Amino acid sequence: MIIAMDMDGTICKDDKTISEFTLNILKRLKSMGHIPIVCTGRGKSTIGPTILTVCDYGVLGTGSTIYDLKSDQCLYSENIDPTIITLIHEKGLNQDIDIDYFSGDEIFTDPFTYDHIEYYVQGNTGLAKMIRGGRTIVDDPYTYMKENDRQAQRVNIFIVDDDLREQWKSWLKSLGLEVASSASTNIEVTAPRVNKGSGLKWLCHHFDWDMNDVMMFGDASNDESALDIVGIPVVMKNASDTMKRKYAYITANDNNHDGVGWFLKEYFHIETMV
């Protein structure tokens, strides 16, 4: 079976670590022939080394890039139209927002955002630490991308003001872009029809894996496109009530108490640890 997992709010605790219990369960399943993969909004630079010990493949950047993690090879990527990137940049000028660009295996941000990320994530220390650990700082990310002929596969926009964030979501959708969120203040932007579901479908088609043999774990709205298409959709106990009413399986524990690990242990009847 293919075991696809979101990271933040799912396999990761709020401090962004993955417990030894869950890691050992995944290692046992992998030794039995199952295939754990990561399906996340994170970019290559922010997935961290721990996930590489159990996952050989990754659907990253909310489906915009797919990696063979064991060989560090990008199998697929889908760029956002550069004219759209310019529109996003120009609209964001002189607004209290942060725009970061996911390009290949790097994520570009500016020095002010790097220094003040706690403000943009509203004090979420685990998220702030993860972001700082994986961003490349340049004076002007948009100009840097343009001058170095870098393409963006995903744009992350942090907007603290609720009304302004909703305005941006509506505008981005009017451009035909895929829009999702994984945190209370962020907007994840990818090319039209590019999302976790499309990325997971591409990977399964690439290896001739049956979608009915895929188990997907998620907790947020950006996971729904993947949960909708797999044979075994599992939502976390800490997901919204709306999501928990929609899907077939719910973990007994939340992300801080090994929800993924315990679900897998019971589903596959794993009696001992490795």
N, C-alpha and C positions, 0 to 999 in steps of 0.2 A: 504494500500500500504506500501511496505517496502521502506524507504528512507535512502539509504546508502550514506555516505559522507566521502570523504577524509578530512583531517584536514588542513595541511599546504598549503597555496595558494588557499584554497577552502572555508571551513567554518571559518577558522581562518584568521584574518587580519595579516599583515606583522609583527606586534608586538606580535603575537601569542595569542591574545585575541579573544573572540567571542562576538559580540555585543548583547546587551539586545534585540534589535529588532529581530534578527535572533533566539535567544533563545526563545523569546516569541512566535514566529511563530511555532517553533518546539514543544513547550509545547502545543499550541493549537491543532496542528495536532495529537499529541499523545493522547490528551483528546478525540479526534474524532475517535480514534481507529487505526490510522496509527502507524507504527513502525519505528522510527528513529534508525539507527545504525551507528556506526563509522567504516570506512574501511580505515585504515591508515598504513603507514610505521612505525609509532611510536610504542614503546613498552608500556607495562602496566604502567611502572614507569614514562612515559612522556606524557600520554594523559591528565593529569591534572584533577582537581575535577569538573570543569565546565561541561565537556562533560557527566559526570555521572548524571547530573540533567535531561538530556533528552534522553540518550541512555542506554538501558538495555543490549545491546550486542555489542561486538566489534570484528571486524576482524583486528588483530594487527600484527605488525612485518612483513608487506607486505604479509599477508596471512599465515604466519607460526604459528601463535597462534590465537585461537578463545576463547573469554571469555564471560561468563555470568557475566556482570559487576555488576548487582544488588546483586548477591550472591558471587561475587569475586571468581568464579570457572572457571578454565580452562577446556573448553569442548574438545579441540583438539589442538595438536601441532605436528609439523613435524621437526625433527632434521636434521641438516647437518651431514653427515658422519664424524666422528672424524678424519679419515685419511685426509680428505679434509681440515679440520681446521688446521691440522699440516702443510700441504702444503702451505696454505695461510700464516700462521705464518712465516714459513721459507723463503718464497719468499719476505716477507715484511721486513726482517731483514736488517738494515743499509740503508733503503730507507726512503725518506722524506714523510712518510705516517702515517695515524692513523688507527688502527684497533680496533673496539669496538665489543664486543660480547653480543648479546641478548640471555639471558638464563632465562627462566621462567618469573618472574615478575621483573627481574633486568637487567641492562645493565652495563657491566664492561668496565672501561677505566683506563688509567694510569695517574699519577699525572701531568706529563708534558703536555699531551693532554688537561687535564682539565684546566690547567693554561693558555694554549695557544690556546684555541679553536677558538678565533677570527681569528687567522691566517688560520686555516683549513676551516672555513666557510667564509673566505674572507670578514670579517667585518660585516656580517649579525648579528646585535645585538640581534634581536628577536630570531633567531635560536640559538645563543650562550647561551642566557639566558635559553631557553627551555632545551638545552642539559645539562647545568650545574645542572639544577633542578632535573634531572632524572637519572644521572649516579652514579654508585657505584665505588669509587676509590680503586684500588688495585695496588700494585707495578708492578706486571707483570700479566696482565689479562689472557694471554694464560696459564702460569704456574698455576695460581690460579684455572682456569677452570679444568685443568688436575688433580691437586692435590685434588680437591674437587668433582671430578667425575660429573662435570656440563656439560650438553649438550647445544650446541648452536643451536637455531632455526633460527637465522639470524645473519649475520655479516655486520657491516657497515664500509666502508672504505672511509676515506677522503683523496683525492689526489689533491693537488692544481695544479700541472703541467698537462696541457691538454694532451700532448703526452703520458706521463706516465700513466695517467688515462685510455686513450684509449687502451694502451697496456694491462693493467690489465683487462679491460672489455673483450678483445678478449681472453686472457688466461683463465679467469674464465668461459667464455662460452664454451671454448674447453674442460673443465672438466665436461660439462653437467649441470652446475649450472644455476639457474634462476638469471638473472642480470637486475637491473633496477636502476633508479635514481629519486630523488625527489628534489635535489638541484644541483647547478652548479658544486660542487666539490665532491659530494658523489657517492658511488656505494653501492647499496643494494643487498646483496647476500643471496639467500635462496636455499633450496634443489631443485633438479630437478622437474620442473613442479609445483612448489609451488609459488603462486603469489596472488595478491589481488583477481583475478578472481576465482582461485581454492578455496580460503578461503571463499569467498562469496557464491560460489556454495555449499560448504560443509554445511554452516550455513543454507542456504535455504532448502537443502535436509533434514537436521536434524529436521527442524520444518515443513517440507512439505509446504514450501512457493513456489509459482510459480515464476520462474525467469521473466516471462512477467509482473509480478506485482511489480517489483523492479525498482526504480528510483535511479540512481547512479550519484553523482556529483564528478568531478575530474578536475585536471589542468595539470598533468604531465605524463610522460611516464609510471610511475609505476601504473597509474590508468587505462591504456588502457585494460589490461586483464579483468578488471571488467566492464568497459564501453562496451566492446565487447559482453557481454553475457546477459545484462539486457534488459528489455522491453523499458525503457526510459533512454537513456544515455544523460547526461547533462554536457557539458564542460563549464568551466569558461571563462569569457571575457578575462581574463589575461592568458589563455592558448596559446600555439603556434598556428600559422595559420594552420599548418598541422593538428593538433587535431581538430580545429574548422571546417575545411573542411570535416572531417571524420564522425562527429557525428550529430545526428538529432537536438539536442537542444543546444543553447548557452545562457548563462545568459546575461541579459542586462547590469549588473554592474559587476565590478571586486570584488575580495575577500576583498578589503579594503572598499567597499561600499555596503556591504550586498547583494552580488550577489545571494547567496543561498536563503537568506530570502525573497528577492523580487520575485525571480522566484517561490518559493513555495506559496507565498501570492497570486500571480496572477494565477498560475496553479490551485490551490484549491479554488480560489475565497474567500479568507479570508478577511472579511471587517473590523473587529475590532481586537484589540490587547487584550491579556489576562493581 
